[in-house]
Amino acid sequence: MLTKREKAVVLTGTITVSALAVFAYFELDRPMALWFHALHDNPVEDAINALSVLGESQWYIIPALVLWLWFRRKGRALPARQALYLLLANIIAGVAVWMLKIPFGRLRPKMLFEHHQYGFEGLGLRYPYVSFPSGHSITIFATATALALLFPRYRVPLFILATVVAFSRVTRGAHYFSDVLVGSWLGVLVSLFLYHYMFGAKHGTH
């Protein structure tokens, strides 16, 4: 069970993210996407874009699976449970994001750049129609949140890195800002709820 403080944070965060996402959809998404699309040969943007690869789940699922199997074989219960937690956080985040992508069917920025199309079509089954929410963002924030809960001393650099990686999806023109915003918050929620389910409030690694 979440503590009262955590429940308040979850509720406040969900309301805030929802409101910001709606505002971004109408006021920020298109101008931000077009602005970044117009940039060329920008070394800062190129460096940020290169970090986008860290939002791919295979970088976390495979090592977490290997570590889980290794620690289980060695009889080390806590590290095995931590590795399993990271593994499940990424798997659940991946399933959750596709459960939203397909029914929403949001057009990616590519459709705005090439065909001046914007909005939600519903039943998105192809790449140009599965922009919302951002899969890279849910993955990196699920991973960062999981690691921050297990190793709190590293939470600041973890969330800074997660923010840069998630935002790189906007600078690359792969997602709108609201896609990234919602995906990031969903990643936090997945890992937070799973943490309490697997460890309860007493567990902590410092």
KETI-582144 format. One record per residue (C-alpha): residue number from 0; residue in three letters; x, y, z. Coordinates in Angstrom, 3 decimals. Layout:
N
<node resi="NUM" resn="ala" u="X" v="Y" w="Z"/>
...
END
This chain:
206
<node resi="0" resn="met" u="0.000" v="0.000" w="0.000"/>
<node resi="1" resn="leu" u="1.131" v="3.518" w="-0.740"/>
<node resi="2" resn="thr" u="1.581" v="5.886" w="2.158"/>
<node resi="3" resn="lys" u="-0.789" v="8.867" w="2.489"/>
<node resi="4" resn="arg" u="1.961" v="11.152" w="1.249"/>
<node resi="5" resn="glu" u="2.613" v="8.969" w="-1.784"/>
<node resi="6" resn="lys" u="-1.095" v="8.767" w="-2.576"/>
<node resi="7" resn="ala" u="-1.287" v="12.555" w="-2.449"/>
<node resi="8" resn="val" u="1.758" v="12.853" w="-4.716"/>
<node resi="9" resn="val" u="0.296" v="10.347" w="-7.195"/>
<node resi="10" resn="leu" u="-3.057" v="12.125" w="-7.293"/>
<node resi="11" resn="thr" u="-1.532" v="15.596" w="-7.573"/>
<node resi="12" resn="gly" u="0.952" v="14.443" w="-10.183"/>
<node resi="13" resn="thr" u="-1.708" v="12.719" w="-12.272"/>
<node resi="14" resn="ile" u="-3.956" v="15.768" w="-12.246"/>
<node resi="15" resn="thr" u="-1.044" v="18.082" w="-13.065"/>
<node resi="16" resn="val" u="0.320" v="15.899" w="-15.869"/>
<node resi="17" resn="ser" u="-3.166" v="15.471" w="-17.353"/>
<node resi="18" resn="ala" u="-3.779" v="19.225" w="-17.337"/>
<node resi="19" resn="leu" u="-0.348" v="19.957" w="-18.833"/>
<node resi="20" resn="ala" u="-0.849" v="17.311" w="-21.511"/>
<node resi="21" resn="val" u="-4.178" v="18.823" w="-22.568"/>
<node resi="22" resn="phe" u="-2.618" v="22.304" w="-22.629"/>
<node resi="23" resn="ala" u="0.361" v="21.015" w="-24.605"/>
<node resi="24" resn="tyr" u="-1.905" v="19.290" w="-27.134"/>
<node resi="25" resn="phe" u="-3.610" v="22.568" w="-28.025"/>
<node resi="26" resn="glu" u="-0.829" v="25.096" w="-27.477"/>
<node resi="27" resn="leu" u="2.673" v="23.571" w="-27.366"/>
<node resi="28" resn="asp" u="2.960" v="20.342" w="-29.312"/>
<node resi="29" resn="arg" u="2.808" v="21.684" w="-32.850"/>
<node resi="30" resn="pro" u="5.020" v="24.771" w="-32.417"/>
<node resi="31" resn="met" u="7.641" v="22.783" w="-30.460"/>
<node resi="32" resn="ala" u="7.692" v="19.998" w="-33.055"/>
<node resi="33" resn="leu" u="8.013" v="22.445" w="-35.939"/>
<node resi="34" resn="trp" u="10.727" v="24.434" w="-34.164"/>
<node resi="35" resn="phe" u="12.931" v="21.405" w="-33.553"/>
<node resi="36" resn="his" u="12.208" v="20.104" w="-37.049"/>
<node resi="37" resn="ala" u="13.561" v="23.342" w="-38.485"/>
<node resi="38" resn="leu" u="16.897" v="23.009" w="-36.680"/>
<node resi="39" resn="his" u="19.803" v="21.646" w="-38.681"/>
<node resi="40" resn="asp" u="23.399" v="20.714" w="-37.767"/>
<node resi="41" resn="asn" u="22.954" v="21.661" w="-34.128"/>
<node resi="42" resn="pro" u="25.628" v="19.850" w="-32.049"/>
<node resi="43" resn="val" u="23.659" v="20.172" w="-28.792"/>
<node resi="44" resn="glu" u="20.556" v="18.695" w="-30.365"/>
<node resi="45" resn="asp" u="22.633" v="15.943" w="-31.979"/>
<node resi="46" resn="ala" u="24.122" v="15.024" w="-28.606"/>
<node resi="47" resn="ile" u="20.677" v="14.887" w="-26.997"/>
<node resi="48" resn="asn" u="19.281" v="12.840" w="-29.860"/>
<node resi="49" resn="ala" u="22.077" v="10.299" w="-29.442"/>
<node resi="50" resn="leu" u="20.817" v="9.576" w="-25.927"/>
<node resi="51" resn="ser" u="17.430" v="8.529" w="-27.287"/>
<node resi="52" resn="val" u="18.714" v="4.961" w="-27.628"/>
<node resi="53" resn="leu" u="18.701" v="4.678" w="-23.838"/>
<node resi="54" resn="gly" u="14.911" v="4.643" w="-23.978"/>
<node resi="55" resn="glu" u="14.903" v="1.215" w="-25.647"/>
<node resi="56" resn="ser" u="13.820" v="-1.520" w="-23.263"/>
<node resi="57" resn="gln" u="16.272" v="-4.207" w="-24.390"/>
<node resi="58" resn="trp" u="19.085" v="-2.384" w="-22.568"/>
<node resi="59" resn="tyr" u="17.296" v="-3.102" w="-19.280"/>
<node resi="60" resn="ile" u="15.252" v="-6.251" w="-19.869"/>
<node resi="61" resn="ile" u="18.176" v="-8.438" w="-20.964"/>
<node resi="62" resn="pro" u="20.612" v="-7.451" w="-18.161"/>
<node resi="63" resn="ala" u="17.816" v="-7.646" w="-15.555"/>
<node resi="64" resn="leu" u="16.876" v="-11.126" w="-16.762"/>
<node resi="65" resn="val" u="20.494" v="-12.300" w="-16.681"/>
<node resi="66" resn="leu" u="21.026" v="-10.851" w="-13.199"/>
<node resi="67" resn="trp" u="17.813" v="-12.366" w="-11.895"/>
<node resi="68" resn="leu" u="18.794" v="-15.828" w="-13.121"/>
<node resi="69" resn="trp" u="22.346" v="-15.422" w="-11.822"/>
<node resi="70" resn="phe" u="21.360" v="-14.274" w="-8.331"/>
<node resi="71" resn="arg" u="18.696" v="-16.978" w="-8.087"/>
<node resi="72" resn="arg" u="21.289" v="-19.595" w="-8.917"/>
<node resi="73" resn="lys" u="23.601" v="-18.155" w="-6.258"/>
<node resi="74" resn="gly" u="20.804" v="-18.144" w="-3.687"/>
<node resi="75" resn="arg" u="20.958" v="-14.384" w="-3.146"/>
<node resi="76" resn="ala" u="17.318" v="-13.597" w="-2.561"/>
<node resi="77" resn="leu" u="17.336" v="-9.788" w="-2.259"/>
<node resi="78" resn="pro" u="19.469" v="-9.003" w="-5.356"/>
<node resi="79" resn="ala" u="17.414" v="-11.559" w="-7.307"/>
<node resi="80" resn="arg" u="14.219" v="-9.827" w="-6.229"/>
<node resi="81" resn="gln" u="15.627" v="-6.424" w="-7.181"/>
<node resi="82" resn="ala" u="16.611" v="-7.684" w="-10.628"/>
<node resi="83" resn="leu" u="13.179" v="-9.258" w="-11.072"/>
<node resi="84" resn="tyr" u="11.599" v="-5.944" w="-10.072"/>
<node resi="85" resn="leu" u="13.545" v="-4.068" w="-12.751"/>
<node resi="86" resn="leu" u="12.662" v="-6.746" w="-15.296"/>
<node resi="87" resn="leu" u="8.939" v="-6.668" w="-14.512"/>
<node resi="88" resn="ala" u="8.847" v="-2.859" w="-14.412"/>
<node resi="89" resn="asn" u="10.095" v="-2.749" w="-18.000"/>
<node resi="90" resn="ile" u="7.804" v="-5.526" w="-19.213"/>
<node resi="91" resn="ile" u="4.706" v="-4.007" w="-17.595"/>
<node resi="92" resn="ala" u="5.617" v="-0.537" w="-18.902"/>
<node resi="93" resn="gly" u="5.977" v="-1.967" w="-22.416"/>
<node resi="94" resn="val" u="2.600" v="-3.684" w="-22.277"/>
<node resi="95" resn="ala" u="0.899" v="-0.647" w="-20.747"/>
<node resi="96" resn="val" u="2.157" v="1.767" w="-23.378"/>
<node resi="97" resn="trp" u="0.837" v="-0.375" w="-26.240"/>
<node resi="98" resn="met" u="-2.522" v="-0.741" w="-24.528"/>
<node resi="99" resn="leu" u="-2.796" v="3.034" w="-24.925"/>
<node resi="100" resn="lys" u="-1.001" v="3.561" w="-28.230"/>
<node resi="101" resn="ile" u="-3.341" v="1.389" w="-30.285"/>
<node resi="102" resn="pro" u="-6.730" v="2.728" w="-29.138"/>
<node resi="103" resn="phe" u="-5.606" v="6.370" w="-29.170"/>
<node resi="104" resn="gly" u="-3.889" v="6.160" w="-32.552"/>
<node resi="105" resn="arg" u="-2.197" v="9.537" w="-32.379"/>
<node resi="106" resn="leu" u="-0.430" v="10.755" w="-35.496"/>
<node resi="107" resn="arg" u="3.304" v="11.239" w="-35.076"/>
<node resi="108" resn="pro" u="5.006" v="14.562" w="-35.836"/>
<node resi="109" resn="lys" u="6.151" v="13.038" w="-39.131"/>
<node resi="110" resn="met" u="2.565" v="13.305" w="-40.338"/>
<node resi="111" resn="leu" u="2.538" v="16.995" w="-39.437"/>
<node resi="112" resn="phe" u="5.836" v="17.654" w="-41.212"/>
<node resi="113" resn="glu" u="4.966" v="15.755" w="-44.379"/>
<node resi="114" resn="his" u="1.177" v="15.896" w="-44.663"/>
<node resi="115" resn="his" u="0.072" v="18.697" w="-42.276"/>
<node resi="116" resn="gln" u="-1.989" v="16.173" w="-40.314"/>
<node resi="117" resn="tyr" u="-2.382" v="16.400" w="-36.539"/>
<node resi="118" resn="gly" u="-4.504" v="14.707" w="-33.920"/>
<node resi="119" resn="phe" u="-5.896" v="11.313" w="-32.933"/>
<node resi="120" resn="glu" u="-7.214" v="8.796" w="-35.419"/>
<node resi="121" resn="gly" u="-7.922" v="5.826" w="-33.149"/>
<node resi="122" resn="leu" u="-6.836" v="2.215" w="-33.696"/>
<node resi="123" resn="gly" u="-3.260" v="3.012" w="-34.550"/>
<node resi="124" resn="leu" u="-1.638" v="-0.099" w="-35.963"/>
<node resi="125" resn="arg" u="1.235" v="1.419" w="-37.935"/>
<node resi="126" resn="tyr" u="4.271" v="3.477" w="-36.884"/>
<node resi="127" resn="pro" u="2.913" v="6.885" w="-38.002"/>
<node resi="128" resn="tyr" u="-0.226" v="6.370" w="-35.880"/>
<node resi="129" resn="val" u="1.177" v="5.303" w="-32.499"/>
<node resi="130" resn="ser" u="2.664" v="8.494" w="-31.078"/>
<node resi="131" resn="phe" u="0.785" v="8.621" w="-27.761"/>
<node resi="132" resn="pro" u="2.213" v="7.953" w="-25.261"/>
<node resi="133" resn="ser" u="5.952" v="7.751" w="-25.821"/>
<node resi="134" resn="gly" u="7.340" v="4.240" w="-25.384"/>
<node resi="135" resn="his" u="10.911" v="5.443" w="-24.875"/>
<node resi="136" resn="ser" u="9.721" v="7.823" w="-22.169"/>
<node resi="137" resn="ile" u="7.768" v="5.218" w="-20.216"/>
<node resi="138" resn="thr" u="10.750" v="2.854" w="-20.425"/>
<node resi="139" resn="ile" u="13.409" v="5.284" w="-19.242"/>
<node resi="140" resn="phe" u="11.243" v="6.664" w="-16.441"/>
<node resi="141" resn="ala" u="10.119" v="3.213" w="-15.308"/>
<node resi="142" resn="thr" u="13.788" v="2.207" w="-15.184"/>
<node resi="143" resn="ala" u="14.972" v="5.401" w="-13.486"/>
<node resi="144" resn="thr" u="12.188" v="5.235" w="-10.906"/>
<node resi="145" resn="ala" u="12.873" v="1.570" w="-10.167"/>
<node resi="146" resn="leu" u="16.596" v="2.206" w="-9.699"/>
<node resi="147" resn="ala" u="15.930" v="5.345" w="-7.646"/>
<node resi="148" resn="leu" u="13.673" v="3.403" w="-5.289"/>
<node resi="149" resn="leu" u="16.251" v="0.648" w="-4.919"/>
<node resi="150" resn="phe" u="19.242" v="2.996" w="-4.703"/>
<node resi="151" resn="pro" u="17.970" v="6.399" w="-3.460"/>
<node resi="152" resn="arg" u="21.412" v="8.028" w="-3.361"/>
<node resi="153" resn="tyr" u="21.475" v="8.011" w="-7.171"/>
<node resi="154" resn="arg" u="17.974" v="9.369" w="-7.737"/>
<node resi="155" resn="val" u="19.022" v="12.869" w="-8.850"/>
<node resi="156" resn="pro" u="21.354" v="11.801" w="-11.707"/>
<node resi="157" resn="leu" u="18.922" v="9.023" w="-12.662"/>
<node resi="158" resn="phe" u="16.019" v="11.432" w="-13.113"/>
<node resi="159" resn="ile" u="18.171" v="14.034" w="-14.857"/>
<node resi="160" resn="leu" u="19.258" v="11.396" w="-17.364"/>
<node resi="161" resn="ala" u="15.688" v="10.123" w="-17.756"/>
<node resi="162" resn="thr" u="14.426" v="13.645" w="-18.450"/>
<node resi="163" resn="val" u="17.054" v="14.262" w="-21.133"/>
<node resi="164" resn="val" u="16.395" v="10.896" w="-22.785"/>
<node resi="165" resn="ala" u="12.629" v="11.416" w="-22.763"/>
<node resi="166" resn="phe" u="12.911" v="14.947" w="-24.137"/>
<node resi="167" resn="ser" u="15.175" v="13.678" w="-26.913"/>
<node resi="168" resn="arg" u="12.050" v="12.092" w="-28.405"/>
<node resi="169" resn="val" u="10.728" v="15.620" w="-28.973"/>
<node resi="170" resn="thr" u="13.985" v="16.989" w="-30.364"/>
<node resi="171" resn="arg" u="14.211" v="14.019" w="-32.751"/>
<node resi="172" resn="gly" u="10.704" v="14.667" w="-34.032"/>
<node resi="173" resn="ala" u="9.534" v="11.188" w="-32.989"/>
<node resi="174" resn="his" u="6.966" v="12.409" w="-30.453"/>
<node resi="175" resn="tyr" u="5.099" v="15.451" w="-29.275"/>
<node resi="176" resn="phe" u="5.782" v="16.964" w="-25.875"/>
<node resi="177" resn="ser" u="2.487" v="15.688" w="-24.450"/>
<node resi="178" resn="asp" u="3.370" v="12.134" w="-25.576"/>
<node resi="179" resn="val" u="6.589" v="12.345" w="-23.614"/>
<node resi="180" resn="leu" u="4.968" v="13.970" w="-20.594"/>
<node resi="181" resn="val" u="2.318" v="11.275" w="-20.217"/>
<node resi="182" resn="gly" u="4.717" v="8.436" w="-21.022"/>
<node resi="183" resn="ser" u="7.178" v="9.638" w="-18.399"/>
<node resi="184" resn="trp" u="4.531" v="9.870" w="-15.680"/>
<node resi="185" resn="leu" u="3.181" v="6.430" w="-16.539"/>
<node resi="186" resn="gly" u="6.695" v="5.039" w="-16.157"/>
<node resi="187" resn="val" u="6.934" v="6.545" w="-12.680"/>
<node resi="188" resn="leu" u="3.557" v="5.092" w="-11.689"/>
<node resi="189" resn="val" u="4.339" v="1.592" w="-12.994"/>
<node resi="190" resn="ser" u="7.547" v="1.325" w="-10.981"/>
<node resi="191" resn="leu" u="6.108" v="2.969" w="-7.880"/>
<node resi="192" resn="phe" u="3.107" v="0.648" w="-7.627"/>
<node resi="193" resn="leu" u="5.148" v="-2.424" w="-8.531"/>
<node resi="194" resn="tyr" u="7.742" v="-1.533" w="-5.886"/>
<node resi="195" resn="his" u="5.110" v="-1.445" w="-3.172"/>
<node resi="196" resn="tyr" u="3.601" v="-4.679" w="-4.404"/>
<node resi="197" resn="met" u="6.940" v="-6.508" w="-4.397"/>
<node resi="198" resn="phe" u="8.718" v="-4.943" w="-1.438"/>
<node resi="199" resn="gly" u="6.211" v="-3.048" w="0.682"/>
<node resi="200" resn="ala" u="7.061" v="0.126" w="2.541"/>
<node resi="201" resn="lys" u="9.817" v="-1.425" w="4.682"/>
<node resi="202" resn="his" u="12.311" v="-2.232" w="1.931"/>
<node resi="203" resn="gly" u="15.046" v="0.245" w="1.071"/>
<node resi="204" resn="thr" u="18.589" v="0.142" w="-0.233"/>
<node resi="205" resn="his" u="20.932" v="2.925" w="0.749"/>
END
